[in-house]
Amino acid sequence: MREIFFTATRARLRTWLALGYALFIVYASLSPFTGWREQGLSFAEVLGEPLLLTYTAFDAIINLLSYLPFGFLAGLTLRARCGSLSSVILTLCLGILMSACMEYLQMYLPARISSNMDLLSNSAGALLGALLAVSIASWTWLFTHLTEWRSGLFHQGKEMDFGLALIALWMFGQINPSLPMLGNVFISEVARQPFVTLPPAPFDWWESAAVTLNLLMLGALMLTLLRFPRNIVSALLFVLSLVALAKFITAAVLLKSWALLLWINSEAALGILLGMLLLFSVLLLPRIAVIIAGAIVAIAYFIIVNFVFDSNTPAASMSVYHWHYGHLLNYNGLAQTITLIFPLLLMLHLWRIRQV
């Protein structure tokens, strides 16, 4: 008997997550999407280069880990539709195809280096992810409990699966430690000497308003997904706690010691407090009113982050990092892109569920 977790009807959320992660790979591989030109290279020459040429173990690990989640999510998706061996082979083929496409396109980006070792390590990551997805097929008891928990907490349907994927997208964009908690303006304090106190910056009311709207967007999204609106407080606290924990861990790994807690500021604290208070009033509204209010909040947030805030590029925060690999700019740029597209995706979700 096929496990309950691996059925086609339960594969929609994993499909959305796999597609979303594939888009992350495309962004990280090709950003900033400028400067395209012919460089006199052929893909055959790239594949025929000596292995390990200007390549480090760090590069291999990063590339392997980057494709492992894709292999895992794609493997789970395909496992719902075919057998174990077939899902592993198909996932490996998808990983090789995606990596080959990215390496081919990188030949036309002077800021990028197309490498056969990238292709090998990316493919190895996809394979490991697929094997991991197949290996958990025996954990039927765990996924049975997860399925029951999800069914009791959230509404069912393809629109709800899309909404749950949006929550995952929102969380991924928020764990960047160079962004304030639920904020949108990159931390850009200049490098300083130890024990030197910087003059206090003026309070940014627009940033606080953006934090409030960001929290309200998340709350409106959750209210459309939860079976019982009264669970919104515990659900929000759970998500925000996960984001704060992930933010602290990434800050400890990536940021300089004096910048470890810069993501906690007064603008974020006030914005979260106001957002929670306003969210309590939304609980009294009927479902259609929540949908309309969520759309208005998403529009307001989109306007503020695009037309009110001063220009604040991902490179502005590089002084707070103690790592200076090029991956950080991609990481920050991805967080910025999620900030820009999330309100649009939320409005799409609210439009789709308006009559559900």
N, C-alpha and C positions, 0 to 999 in steps of 0.2 A: 504494500500500500504506500502511495506517495505521501510524504509528510505534509501536514497542513500548511506549513510555512512555505513550501515550494509548490504552490499552485498558481496557475496563470491569473486567476482572479485576484490574487494578492500580490501581484508583481508590479502594479502600477506605480506605487511609491518608489520602489527600487529603480524602476525605469526612469522616473523623473530625476532621481538622485544621480544615476549613472550619466544621463544626458547633461545634467548640470555640471558634473565634475569634468566631463569631456570638454565643455565650454571653458572651464577653468584652465585646463591644460592648453587649449588653443590660445587663451589670453596670455598665460605665462610664457608660452613658447614664442609668440609673435609680437607682443607689445614692445614698443609703443606704436606699431603698425605704420611707421613712417620710414622714408628713405629707401624705398624699394628700388633696386636697380640690378642689372646684370653684372656679375663679378667674374665672368669667364670660367666658372666652375661647371662641372657636370656631376650628376649624382653618382655615376659610375666611379668617378675619381674619388668622391667622398667615401664610398663604400670600400674602395681599394686601398685607402690610406693605411699605413702601419698602425696597428692597435696600440693603445696607450700613448699615442703621440700627444704631448701637452695635455695629458689627462691625469687627474688625481683621484685618490680614493674618495675624497669628499664629493667630487662631482658624481662619481658612480653611486654613492649612497643617496645623494639628493635625487638623482634621476630614478633610481629604483623605488625609493619611497614615494616619489611623485606619482608613479603609475600604479603602485600597489592598491590604493583605494579604488582606482578605476577598474582594475582587474577584479577586485572584490565585488563591487557593485554590479558590474557587467556580468560576472559569474553568477551572482544571485539571481539576476534578471533572467539569464538564459537557462539557469537550472530549473526555473519554473516551467520551461517549455520543452526541455530535452534532457537526456540522461547526463550523468556525471562526466563521462569522458568527452561527449560531444560539447558540453558547455565549456570545459577546459580548453578544448581545441579551438572552438569558435572565439572564446575570449582572447586567447593568445593571438589569433589571427587579427582580431580587432585592435589589440594593443600594438602589434607590429605595423598594421596599416596606418594607425593614427600617428605613431612615432615616425614612420617613414615619410608621411605627408608633412609633418612638422619639420623634420630635418631637410626635406626638399625645399620647402618654402624659406627656411632660414638661410639657404644659399643666396637669396636675393636681399637679405638684410645685413648691411655691413656691421651692425652692432652685434650680430649673432654669429656663432660658429657652428657649422653643420658637422656632425661627427658620427662615425660608425659606432664608436663606443657608446654614445648617447642612445643610439638605436638598440644596441645590445642590452644596456642596463635598463632602458625603459621597457623592453620586451620581457626581461627577467622579472621586473616589478609586476607587470600585468599577469604573468604566469603564476607568480607567488600569490597574488590576490585571488586568482581563479581557484588555485588549489586550496586556499583558505576557505573560500566560499563553499567548495564541495565538502571540505572536511567537517563543517558544522552541520551538515545534513543529518547527522546522527543525534544532534541536540534537540530532539523533538520536544521534550518536556519544557525546555527553555522558551522555544518559540511558540509553543501552545499557550503558555502563560502570557507572553508578550502580546499575542494576538487577542487573547481574552481581555487583557488590560486595555489595549487600544480600542477594541470594540465597545467596552464599557465607558470609555472616556470621551471618544471622538465620534462624530457622525461618520457614516460610511459613504463611499461613492468616489468617482474619479475626480470630482471637483475638490473633495476633501483631501485626497492624496496630493493634489497640486498645492493646496494650502499648507499641508505638513511639510512639503518640500520647500515652500517659501520660508517657513520657520527655520529650517536647516540653513537656508541661504542667508537669512538675516543673522543667525548666530555666527556663521563663518565670517561674515563681514565685520562683526563687532569685536572679535577676539584680538584684533590688531592692537598691540600695546602702545603704538604711537598715536592712537586716537583716544580722546577722553571717553569715559564710560557713556555709551549711547550718543557720543558726540560725533562731529563731522569735520572739524578743523584739526589738521595734523599739528601735533606738538612740535614747536620749532624753536625751543630755547637754544641759545648758542652755547657752545662748549664753555665751561667755566672751571675755575680753580676750586679744589676741594675747600669746603667750609666758607665759601664766599656766598653771601646771601644776595639774590637778585632783587631789584626793586619790585614791589607788587604791581602786577598788571591790572588794568581797569577791568571791572566786571563786564562780561560780554552778555548782554541780555538776549541778543539774537541766538547765541550758542545755547543758552538755557532754554529758549523757546524751541529750538530744533530738538533738544533732548526730550522735551515734553511731547512734541509731536511724534518723535520716533517711538517713544513708549506707547503713545496712544495708537499708533499704527499697529504695533505688535499686539496690543490689547484687543483692538477691533478684529484683527485676524484670528486671534485665539477664540474670541466670542463666536465667530462664525463656525468654528470647528468643534467646540466643546458641546457635549450633549446637555450639560447642566451649567449654566452661566455662573453659578455659585462657586465653581471650581477655578474661576479665573485667577483669584488671588494666589492660591497655592501653585497653579500652573505658571504664573508670571514669576513668582519668587523662585521656583525651580529653574526656569530658563535663565533668569538674571543671575542666579547663583552660579550656574554652569559657566555663563559668559565671564563673570568676575573671576572665577577660579582659572579658567583658560587664559584670561587676560594676564593674571598675575604670573602664571607659569611662563607664558611667552615673554613677558616683561623680564622675568628673572633670567631667561636664556638669552634674550636678544639685546636688552637695553643696558646702558651703563648704570652702575650702582646708584648714582645720585638721581637717576631718572626712573627708578623702579616703580614709584607710586604717583608719577605725574598724571596718569590717566584718571586719578581720582581728584576732581577739582570742585569748586563751589558751584560752578555753572551746572555741572552734571547732577550734583546733589539736589539743588533747587529744582531742576527740570524733572528729575525722577519723582520728587515729592509732589509737585504740581500735577504730573501725569497720573500718579496713583489716585489723587483726589478727584480729578476729572473723570477717571475711569470708573470710579464708584458711581458717579451720576449717570454714566452711560448704561450701567446695569439695569436701570429703571426703564430704559427705552425698549420698545418692541424691536423684533429682529430687523425689519426693514429700515427702521430708524438708525439702528447700529450700522447697517450697510451704508446708508447715505452719509452718516457722520464719519465713517471710516474713509469714504471717498473724499470728503471735504478735507479731512486731516492729511490724506496722502497728497492732494493737490497743494495744500499750504506748505507741506514739508518740501515738495519738489521745487516750489517757487523759492523758498528760503535758501536751500542749499545751492541752487543754480543761479539765482539772480540777486541775492542779498549779501551772501558771504563774499569777502574779499578772496582774490585768487590765492589758493593754498595748495601747492602741488605736492605730490608724494615725496619729492626730493627735499622738501622743507624740513622733514623730520629726521634726516639722516644723521644729524649731530647728536641725537640721543641714543643712537645704536653703537654698540661696541663691535658689531660685525659690519663689514662693509662689502659684502658680496653683492653682485648685481641682482641676485634673487630678491633682495629686500625691496628694491624699487618695484619689481613685479608684484610682490606681496602687498605693498602699499597702494599701488595702482589698482590692484584687484579690489581692495577694500573700498577705494574711492568709486570704482565703477559700480559695485554693489549698492553703495549709497545712492547713486544716481538712478539705477534701474529698479530698485526695490519698490518705490511708490508706484511706478508704472505697472509692475507685475501684480502688486496688491490691488490696484484698480481693476485689472483684468480679472483677478480672482473674484472680487466683489461683484463685477458684472455677470460672471458666469453663475454665481449662486443666488442672484437676486430673486429667482423664482423657485429655488430648491426648498 
